Amino acid sequence: MSTPETPESEPAVDATPYVTIVLPCYNEQDHVIDEVERICRAMDDSGYTYELVAVDDCSTDQTLARLREAAPRFPNMRIRAFHRNGGSGTVRRIGTQEARGEIVVWTDADMTYPNERIPELVRILEKDTAIDQVVGARTTEEGSHKFLRVPAKLVIRKIAEMLAGQRIPDLNSGLRAFRKSVARPYLRLLPPGFSCVTTITLSFLSNQHDVYYLPIEYSKRAGKSKFSFVSDAYRYILQVLRMVMYFNPLKVLMPPAIWLVGLGIAKGVYDNVKTPFYLANNTIIIFVTGLLIGSLALLADLIVRSRSE
């Protein structure tokens, strides 16, 4: 299947940049050029060779026209135009696959992230080769549906921390830099929507790649949010469980299996104390269900460990 993008322009300066910045753009006509200018100014001052891949995700406003009009002012910018809306995950996956840089940066075009700090993320990766990803960990929450979003994200993050076995200050920040060589095997796992950032975080953590969290400020977004609380929160939870199942299914399946087997044994003891040599039907069902889930967990773990990737 062919990809839904069309090359619009190629960078005129450096064919082999050190940093590739992937910028998804969807209905950002009023501020996309301000964001592009902010990113390019910071990268020009940093001394790093770079390319900015601005991907228009089939916007219904003048975002693409504004990018084309401004292209001569930004020789390091490449423009990609999607023929259909693929979602931010699709944009980031294709942008990363096509990246020419050794370091790939993800960010947004809605003025929420301090993109002038992108060189700082790159420097951390450059100075410490043990770190494979740097995440801009937000210290405030300025998104839409704040009173619902904050507790929901906290619950999802705690579930992810429990399953991943380590602390995660920000699970789904859109500002991050990582080594392309490390991320390449996990790109095919990226979903099309917002949970792609959750996926890349859990992929790294589940495979023992070091992730560094850099505290950043998070501003109120420009324009209208594309985040849907109910559907996107549901997808976040599913993606957390899916990723941990993909890399470590025992963490998801074995706890309920052990709990059910233990409950079945305790119930069996109770049944025999109450009525000697008697096991209730629900006792047998609970115990057998625990054994079945435990067997499934071991089988899934065997499949994961026998996978050659």
Long-range contacts (C-beta under 8 A, 24 or more apart in sequence): 3-94, 4-58, 4-82, 4-83, 4-84, 4-86, 4-90, 5-55, 5-80, 5-81, 5-82, 5-83, 5-94, 6-80, 6-81, 6-82, 6-83, 7-78, 7-79, 7-80, 8-67, 8-68, 8-71, 8-78, 8-79, 8-80, 8-81, 9-68, 9-71, 9-77, 9-78, 9-79, 10-78, 11-51, 11-75, 11-76, 11-77, 11-78, 12-75, 13-49, 13-75, 13-76, 14-49, 14-50, 14-51, 14-76, 15-100, 16-49, 16-100, 17-48, 17-49, 17-50, 17-51, 17-76, 17-100, 17-101, 18-48, 18-49, 18-50, 18-101, 18-102, 18-103, 18-122, 19-43, 19-48, 19-49, 19-50, 19-51, 19-101, 19-102, 19-103, 19-104, 19-105, 19-118, 19-122, 19-177, 20-50, 20-51, 20-53, 20-95, 20-96, 20-99, 20-100, 20-101, 20-103, 20-104, 20-105, 20-180, 21-50, 21-51, 21-52, 21-53, 21-104, 21-105, 21-107, 21-118, 22-53, 22-55, 22-91, 22-92, 22-95, 22-96, 22-99, 22-104, 22-105, 22-106, 22-107, 23-52, 23-53, 23-54, 23-55, 23-107, 23-108, 23-109, 24-55, 24-57, 24-88, 24-91, 24-92, 24-95, 24-108, 24-109, 25-54, 25-55, 25-56, 25-57, 25-59, 25-63, 25-64, 25-67, 25-109, 26-56, 26-57, 26-58, 26-59, 26-63, 26-85, 26-88, 26-226, 27-59, 27-60, 27-61, 27-63, 27-223, 27-224, 27-226, 28-59, 28-63, 28-109, 28-110, 28-222, 28-223, 29-59, 29-61, 29-62, 29-63, 29-65, 29-66, 30-222, 30-223, 31-109, 31-110, 31-111, 31-222, 31-223, 32-63, 32-66, 32-67, 32-109, 33-66, 33-67, 33-70, 34-111, 35-109, 35-110, 35-111, 35-115, 36-67, 36-70, 36-74, 36-77, 36-109, 37-74, 38-115, 38-116, 39-107, 39-115, 39-116, 39-118, 40-74, 40-76, 40-77, 41-116, 42-115, 42-116, 42-117, 42-118, 42-119, 43-76, 43-118, 43-119, 45-119, 46-118, 46-119, 46-122, 48-119, 48-122, 50-76, 50-101, 51-76, 51-77, 51-78, 51-99, 51-100, 51-101, 52-76, 52-77, 52-78, 53-77, 53-78, 53-80, 53-95, 53-98, 53-99, 54-78, 54-79, 54-80, 54-109, 55-79, 55-80, 55-81, 55-82, 55-91, 55-94, 55-95, 56-80, 56-81, 56-82, 57-82, 57-85, 57-86, 57-87, 57-88, 57-90, 57-91, 58-82, 58-83, 58-84, 58-85, 58-86, 86-192, 87-191, 87-192, 87-193, 87-194, 88-192, 88-193, 88-194, 88-196, 89-190, 89-191, 89-192, 89-193, 89-194, 89-195, 89-196, 89-199, 90-190, 90-192, 92-190, 92-196, 93-187, 93-188, 93-190, 93-196, 96-180, 96-183, 96-187, 97-187, 99-180, 101-180, 102-179, 102-180, 102-181, 103-177, 103-178, 103-179, 103-180, 104-177, 104-178, 104-179, 104-180, 104-183, 105-175, 105-176, 105-177, 106-174, 106-175, 106-176, 106-177, 106-197, 107-174, 107-175, 108-174, 108-175, 110-221, 110-222, 110-223, 111-219, 111-221, 111-222, 112-142, 112-143, 112-174, 112-218, 112-219, 112-220, 112-221, 112-222, 113-174, 113-175, 113-216, 113-218, 113-219, 114-175, 114-216, 114-217, 114-219, 115-175, 117-214, 117-216, 118-175, 118-177, 120-214, 121-175, 121-176, 121-177, 121-214, 122-177, 124-177, 124-212, 124-214, 125-177, 125-178, 125-179, 128-212, 130-210, 131-210, 131-211, 131-212, 132-178, 132-179, 132-182, 132-204, 132-209, 132-210, 132-211, 133-176, 133-177, 133-178, 133-179, 133-182, 133-183, 133-200, 133-201, 133-204, 133-209, 133-210, 133-211, 133-212, 134-176, 134-177, 134-178, 134-211, 134-212, 134-213, 134-214, 135-169, 135-170, 135-173, 135-175, 135-176, 135-201, 135-211, 135-212, 135-213, 135-214, 136-170, 136-173, 136-175, 136-176, 136-214, 136-216, 137-169, 137-170, 137-173, 137-213, 137-214, 137-215, 137-216, 138-170, 138-173, 138-216, 138-217, 138-218, 139-215, 139-216, 139-217, 139-218, 140-217, 140-218, 141-218, 142-218, 142-219, 142-220, 142-221, 143-221, 143-225, 143-227, 144-221, 144-225, 144-227, 144-229, 145-227, 145-229, 148-229, 149-229, 152-229, 152-233, 156-233, 156-236, 156-237, 156-240, 159-237, 159-240, 159-241, 160-198, 160-202, 160-240, 160-244, 163-240, 163-241, 163-244, 163-248, 163-251, 163-252, 164-202, 164-205, 164-206, 164-244, 165-251, 166-205, 168-201, 168-205, 169-213, 169-215, 170-213, 171-197, 171-198, 171-201, 171-240, 172-197, 172-198, 172-201, 172-236, 173-197, 173-216, 175-216, 176-200, 176-201, 178-204, 182-209, 185-309, 189-243, 189-246, 191-235, 191-239, 193-232, 193-235, 194-227, 194-232, 194-235, 194-236, 195-232, 195-235, 195-236, 195-239, 198-236, 198-239, 198-240, 198-243, 199-239, 199-243, 202-240, 202-243, 202-244, 202-247, 203-243, 203-247, 206-243, 206-244, 206-246, 206-247, 206-248, 207-247, 245-300, 246-304, 247-304, 248-301, 248-304, 249-297, 249-300, 249-301, 249-304, 250-297, 250-298, 250-300, 250-301, 252-297, 253-293, 253-294, 253-296, 253-297, 253-300, 254-294, 254-297, 256-290, 256-293, 257-290, 257-291, 257-293, 257-294, 257-296, 257-297, 258-290, 258-294, 259-290, 260-286, 260-287, 260-289, 260-290, 260-293, 261-287, 261-290, 261-291, 261-294, 262-290, 263-290, 264-288, 264-289, 264-290
